[in-house]
Amino acid sequence: MDAFSLIVIIFLGMLVSAFSVSLFLAIIFNVKAGAKYREPLAKKLHALRLNKMLSALGISTFEYLHTVSVATISKQMDRCSECANTEECDDSLSDSNVDINEIDFCNNESSLKEMLSRKHIVE
């Protein structure tokens, strides 16, 4: 192998190393930025009945906030805050276990059923 080929190989190796390090740092930055962005979302969620409904259905808040898109979460939170079925929801949530087939009053029924079906497929 001549000197030029060796220099090119070393240069390419340095480029790949620099790319790998910058990719690693970008991933760390994005994870931290995502966590910081979802923090206020979590606070808003805890103030809604949706948080209690998720818990009663066996969906953890952490899992929900990190697997569902922010746009979907915002829509679900809006539907929950605008709901007129609060008495029926409170009655249902008074029991710690809620049957998914008995939440037809919930504005997020279809989304919650879909989340549960995906969760059971994964497990």
SEZA-936595 format. One record per residue: x, y, z of N, C-alpha, C, CB in turn. Coordinates in pm, whole numbers, plus 50000, padded with zeros to 5 digits. Glycine has a CB too. Example, Ala and Ser with C-alpha at 12.3 -4.5 7.8 and 13.67 -1.06 7.14 Angstrom:
// SEZA-936595
513194943150780512304955050780513204967050780511314955350905512854977550708513674989450714512905000350787514084994050572
***
This chain:
// SEZA-936595
500854988450000500005000050000500905012450000499034999950122500605021549911501435033549902500985044050005501375039449759501755054750017501515065150118500185072450094502665075150119499855074949967498615082049937497395074149983498525084849786497375061249956496255052749998496145052550150496435038449945497265051950217497265051950362496705065050418498685049650415497085076150358496585089250401495075090150378497315100650325494585085250264493155085450234492375076850333492895080650091492905065150366492235056250461492185062650600492965042650468493275068750643493295075450773492315087150774494725080550806492275094850665491345106150654489895101350660491595113950525489575090750586488215085350588487855079950727488065074150484488785073650793488575068750929488285080151025489785060950977488995091251009488755102951093487375108851065489855113651071486985109150938485665114250902484555105550962485515114850750484705092550953483705083451009483645085151161484035068750973484795086551224484835088551370484145101651409486285088451421484445112351337483815125351365482305124551345484425136351275481885117751240480445116151215479785108351327480205109051080480435097551371479875089251479479725097251608480755076951503480725104951642480675113051764479585123551754482035119651792479495130451640478465140751624477065134651624478705148751494476905122851567475625116051569475235112451712475665103451482476155107251788475925103751928475505116052009477175097351990476215127151991475885139552062474525144952021476965150052037474185143851893472875148451846471745140151907472815147851692471945127251919470935118551980470735122352126471355103751967471805124452198471705128452339470975141752352473115129352404471325151452267470665164452270469165163152243471295173852168468785155052145467375153352110466595146352220467255145551980467195136752286466515129952397466255139852511467375117952448467255148152543467075158052649466045168552609468415164852682466075173052486465115183052438463705177352440465485187852296463545164752402462235158252404461685157052544462325144552340462545153552638462115152452778461695166052832463245146552864462445176352797462115189752843460805194652780463255199552809460565190852657459345194752587458125187652644459465191852439458275175152684457145167252733456825170052880457425152552716457715176852952457475180053092456195188253114458655187553148456015199553043454765207153062453535199253016454845220352985453735190952915452645182552867452205172852977453075174752740453155167353048452855158253159452105165453271454145151953214452485177853299451805185653403450365188153365452535198953428450135191653238448755193853192447955180853198448755199453049448605169753162447925156853164447485152953305448845145953105448345155453403448035151753542446825159353595449235154353631446485170653535445335178453581444025173553519445545193253548444095164453425442895159753354442475145853400443155159653203441215142653373440705129253401441375118853311439175128853382441895123153198442565114053106443685106653176443105121752984444405113453264445485107053339444955095653425446215117353426443835098053492443225087553575442705076153488442075093453659442155079553372441645069353281442785060553231440895075753162443895066553196445055058853151445505049153260446215068153111445605054253383446025045753495445045034353518446165054053623443755037553512442725027353535442755016553427441345033753541443205020253307443285010453197444625003253194443045017453064445535006953283446835000353290447875005953195446654985853262447685018353152448665024953064449425035053148447965032052940450735033353158451525042453240451655055953169452925036553269451705066453250451835079953196453145081353119451775090453309454215075653173455515076453106455445069952968456605069553191454865058052964454715050752837453875058852739454075036852861452785064352788451885072252705452615084352646450665076852786453315091752730453985103952685455145101252590454485111652804455715089252595456875086352512456585077452391457925079952596455355072652380455045064252263453995070452173454575050752308453185079452228452125085852149452645099252101450805087552234452295102851978452775115551923452205127352001452405116751775452945138252005452525150152078451225155652021453625160852073451055155151890449825160051829448625151851876449925159451676448765138751883447685130051931447395132552077448045115351909448425134152158448235136952300447475150052317449595137552373447845160152242447165173152252445695171952214447855183452162445395164452108444005162452067443225155352177443925154451936443815144952234443145137352339442925145852464443955124752373443895154152497443745162852613442655173252589445085169752645442595178552468441535188152434440165181652442441765193852293440055169452387438765162352394438365159652538438835149152317439325156452622439045153652762438605166352835440275147552831439305177352812438965189752883437645195652836440075199952865437215192352714435955197552660434785187952684436105200252512435035176952751434015166552769432885171252861434655153952827431685167152826430505170352906430065158552992429355174652815430765147252981430375135153054431195133253181430535122852965431455144153252432345143453367431785134953482432635157453418430485135653505429905127753613430035112853586428425131353634429725108953463429835094853426431295090253432429265092453284432195099053391433625095853396434085094153541434455106953326433685103453627434065102453768433515089753832433565114753845432285086153798431705073753851432505061653806430235072353807432865061653679433635050553625435025049953688433745051653473435635061553708436995062153762437045060153913437635075353727435895059753979435895057254123436405043154153434485059254181436255034154055436815020754064438215021354003435905010053991439195015154066440565015954016440785008453886441515010754121439934998653857440014991253731438814994753645440074975953757439084999053525438015002753432438034993053316438175017553382436864987953280436754979053166436694987553039435494969953178437564984652946437644992352822436334991952744438774987052735435554981552761434284980352689433174988652752433864965952683433444994652867432425002452936432755017352941432254997253076433525022252845433855036552845433295043452719435375038552852432135038952675431545044852554431175059452573430315036952513431155064352695430895078552724432105087352696430455080252869433285081352690434545088752679434785093652537435705079952724435175106252526435495112052396436735105752333435695127052408437575099452415438805093252367438695078052359439975097052457437485072952359437265058452362438025051252251435785055352350437885055552128438515048452016440045048952027438065054451881440585060252067442035061452082442555052452194442435075852110441815052152304442245043852416442175028952382441375046752539441105025052312440995011052269442145007352176439655008552199442475016352085443575013751991444905012352066443685025051887445135021152164446365020252242446445007052318446455031952341445335003052377445334990452452445544978452360444034988752529444944978852243445134967452151446584966652105444194968652029447224978052080448644978052042449504973452157449084991951996449144977352277449924973352396449854958252415449404980752523448684952552396448534937952414449204930152302447064934252421449294936052184449994929452074451494928852103449734936751940452024939852160453454940552191453814931052304453864954852229452964929852404453284921552520453134907252490452424924952636
***
